[in-house]
Amino acid sequence: VNFFGVTVARFSGFLDKLLGRSVKDPKINIEDSDEKPTKSDPPGPDGDPPPKVDPIDSMLPGVNRTPLDDPRSEALVQLVREGEGTADAQGYNKWFGGDTSIDITKMTGTEVAIEQQRRIDAGITPQFFNRAKGKMDTSAAVGAGQFLFPERIMRAMKLDPDTTKMTPEVQDAMILYLAQNERKVDLSDGISNAEMERLGMEWASLTSYHRQKNISAPESVGRYNTILDNIRQRKGQTSDPDPM
């Protein structure tokens, strides 16, 4: 294209000279231009260039997480992360209060438990007013599910906390274990208000059980259903598949 442009410009100059018109220097020096040609990404499906991704950001814990195959399980994990403030890229690496200085996804359940106790003993865990207790309290909850005792959950799941690392996949499984095994939630037929009440005992962000949030079980059920619908739309699945 550049060569064609130069050729046209020179030919126009030649005609100008033959016709006696005033001539400006038609030479175009492409290589000396201040604006160097840059390689651009191919356009996206809508014709717009794809968003730029910082290579550093792409390595943050959770960014490359693989969504769960089951939409209902994926919706519950997203609901919990949204409520607990861990829906961002660093959610699987986040301590209560927002600290992400340690990558727990590369630590075992036992190592995380030791770090939790160290922070509590050092008095560096954030304080908050516990309305249920009516006094100031502190928390060393950590990870996507803001787990208080990750090593205990792993043992209940028949995992060895001394060797099992808290990867995003393991943390997702821990959230589902607490919901289905500890709080007896059956995801196969949706989540009822009664089941959401039980989930609120595990996660204070889902109901007002712990008096930390002013939210009802029906409101959280509605939010869960909205997330589920969005996931199914992306998958091209409008409802539960026919078992036959």
N, C-alpha and C positions, 0 to 999 in steps of 0.2 A: 504493500500500500504506500509506504514512504517513497519507494523508488518510482512508483507511478506518479505520485504527486510532484516529485522533482522533475520528471520528464515533461509533464503537462506544463509546469511553470516555465521551463526552458523553451518549449515549443511556442508558448504564448509570447515570450520575449522575442523569439525569432520573427513571428508574424508582426509584432509591433514595429520592429526595425524595418521590415519590408514595406509597411504601410506608413511609415514616417511618424508614428505616434511616440509620445514621450515614453521613455523606458526606464523602469526601475530595475535594479539588479534582481534577477529572478532566482539567484542561487539560494538554496536552502541548506544550511549546514545542520543536518539532523544530529550528528554526534556531539556538536558543540552546544546544543541546546541546554538551557538551565534545568529544564524539566526532563529528567531521564525516564524512559518508558519503564513502567513497573508491571510486574506480573500480577494479574488480578485473579481472584477465585472465580470459578464458574458460577453463573447465577443460580439462585435457588429455584424451586418449583413455581414461585410466583413472579419470577423475573428479577427479583431483588438479589443483590449480592448476599451470600450467607454471612451471618454475624461472625466477627472476629473472635477467636478464642485464645486467651492468653495461655501459652503452654504450661505456665506454672499453675494456673487455676485448674487446668485439666488433670492435675495430679492430686488435687485435694481429696481427702477421704470422702467417699460418697458420690463424687461426680461420675465415676465410671461404674457405679452400682448397677447391677442387672435387675430390672423390675421382676417381681414374682409372676409366675405363669398364671396363677389363680387370681382373677380380678378382685374377688372378695377379700382374699388375704392381703393383696396389695393395697386395697382401699383402707383396710384397718391399719396397716403399717403407716400409710400416709396420714390418716386421721390422728394417730398417736403422735407422730413427728410434728404435725402442724400444731397440735395443741400444746406439746411440750417445748415448742420453740427450737426444734432440731430439724426442720425441713430444709435448711440450707445445706450447702456443700460440705460444711464442717460439722454437720449434725451428729455424725457417728463418732465425732472426736470431741464433743462438747461436754463440759462440766456444768453443773448447776451454777448459774450466774454468768455464763457465757465464755469462760476461759477455754481456749483451744491450744494451749501452749504445749501439750503433750499429745502425740499421736497414739491414742489407745488402740487403734485398729491393728497395731503391730505388737500389742502387749497381750499376755495371757490373762485369763480371768483372775488368777491368783495375783499377778503383778498389779492389776488394776485395783484389787481389793487392798493390797498393801499400800498403794498410793493414796487410796481413799482414807485409810486410817492415819497415814502420815499427815495428810492435810488437816484432818480433824484434830489430831494431837498438837499440831503446830498452830492451831487457831486461825488458819487462813481460809477456811470455808466461808462462803457468804452467809450473812445472817438475814432473816426475814421474820415477819410477825406471823406466827402460826395461829390462825384464828380458831382452829379446832382445839388447841391447847390453851389459847388465851395468853400466850407469852412469846418472847423472841425464841427463835429456833435456828438451827443451822443445817446444811445439807451438803453431802458429797455425792449426790446423784450424778450419774455420768452416762453418756452415750445417747443413741437415738431414742431409747425408751426411758432415759433418765433412771437407770437402774440403781437401786440402793445396795443390793447384794448380788452382784453379777456372778460371783463364784458359786453361790448357793443355787442360783437358777441353772447354771451349767451342770451341777451335780444332779439336780432333779431331772435334767434332760438326758442323764447318763453320759455326759461329756466330762472329760478330765480338765478341770480348770488350770491345772499345772502345765498343760500342753496346748489347750485350745485357745487360739487367739480371738480377740473380739473384732473380727472382720465385719463388714457391713452385712454379709450373709448370715453370720452367726447372730448378730444383734437382731436382724429381722426375725430369725427363728425364735429368739428369746421373747420378743414381743408377742408372737403368735402363741408360744407356749404359755405365757402368763394369761393370755386371754382365753385360750381354749381349755387348758388344763387346770389353772388355778381359779379362774373366774367362770368356768363352765359355759363359755359362749360357743354356740353352734353356728358357724358361718354359712352352712349349707342352705339355710332358709332365711338369710338376712339377720339383722340384729334388732331385737325387740327393745322396748323401753326398759323392761326389767333387766335384760342382759347389759344394756348400757349403764344402768345403775351399778351393776357389779363391776363393770369396767372402770367406773368412776372411783371405786374403792382402790383401784390399782394406780390410776392416773388422775391426779387432781384436776387436770385441765378439761376432763370430759363431763364432769357434773359438779355440783356444788357440795358433794359429800364431805370433802375436807375443808370446805368454806374458803378455799383459796380463789375460786372463780364463781361468778354468778351466772351459771349456765345450767340448763335443764337437760335431762336425758333425752327428751324428744328433739331438742335442738341439735344435740350431737348425733342422734340417729339421722336427722335430716341432712346434716353435713356429710355423714358417712355415705348416704345414698347418693348425694350429689357427686362426691368423689368417685363412687362406683360407676355412676352413669358416664362420667367423663372418661374413665378408663375403658369402659366397654365401647364407647364411641370411637376411641382411638384404635381399638382392636377390631372395629367393625362388627361388634357383637352387641345387639340391643337387649338381649335377655338371656336367661340361663339356657344353655343348649338342651335340646330334647334328649333325655336319657336313652331313648330308643335309637 
